[in-house]
């Protein structure tokens, strides 16, 4: 086990992350790492800081202190107690390694499904239209959406929108893909589909980070669970360990509720 | 009927001035409006404050007064424009302020998630604005812009104050000369036709942007 562990690259390293909004500290000394092919769920009640943590990792929020390292490149590194961020050019390269599927998907409503997916490959990576569209069609096919290529987001169901958002993120070939509450906008029957897609991504050696308060979903899909409360990591354990013998009363209470 | 024919040459001459003021004002004040909206939304407080002051002055004083100020006031401090340029300057700066506020609302109405998605995908700020925000903003601002454009048609009649002969002035001159209301009816018909065409254009534009929700 140890040998395999060493071969697996650590794709995301978060070290000593702190973040405050005005006086309120929302993230307190957060540290964890994720290896390639690993599916990690961050669980916790609302207000625990899960979303802020995700927004720090994807660069939408700036953290105050701590390091964030994505595939061996520092997004920010602590120097003299303050996080120092990479130059905007480096940030672009780092950002490309990290895909993001938003809770409300944030598809571009004025663009067709195909145009949503090729937007960044063409305008950021400089791919030709043909190349980008071929990749996009391949992704859509994998996700069972090829006949929707010309549709607009408003014509799609929630589950379909989510798959387009996944395809859009995957078109940049990220090493890490993050999901913000992936089950919140879905009918219960569709959860199994998302779970299957997430597992497929992990098989391609992507690291998958899922923010959720959906216990069942975490139980279904994650290999590892990080439990957060009041801006701190309370528990970080393999799934079996987490659901069978959670440390601490608060974690237990949260687990038992579901 | 033949009386109306005799009116047409002077009316059409007036209409030309009206159309020139109208078209050039739109052409210049819409880009200015986008610029004003961006300045107004700037995170740099000084820029945002100055823009607010500009908007306040432009919206807070009558356009008629602004026309008088540019043509008769500025020469006092040695800045001279010909009649047409003076009128155009006043109109462009006035309408730029109104368009600026309309566009600002349009930009603010675009979901912040759109910017975040674009940012995550690695689009630059300029790309995000041009490719993601602007097209969605245009759809939202079309109805208020249509209002403003139709108001502009009628506001062009104010340029008489700097001595330009536009449509309404041509009508008034004929009306006074011939002691008849007919020229003014003809003027009204011209304005109505003009706004009917514009209404149709904006309806088509709205339909064109109706391909998504």
Interface residues (C-beta under 8 A of the other chain):
Chain A: X58 X59 X60 X92 X95 X96 X98 X99 X100 X102 X104 X106 X107 X108 X109 X110 X119 X120 X123 X124 X152 X153 X154 X168 X172
Chain B: X111 X113 X114 X116 X117 X119 X120 X121 X122 X123 X127 X131 X132 X135 X136 X139 X211 X212 X213
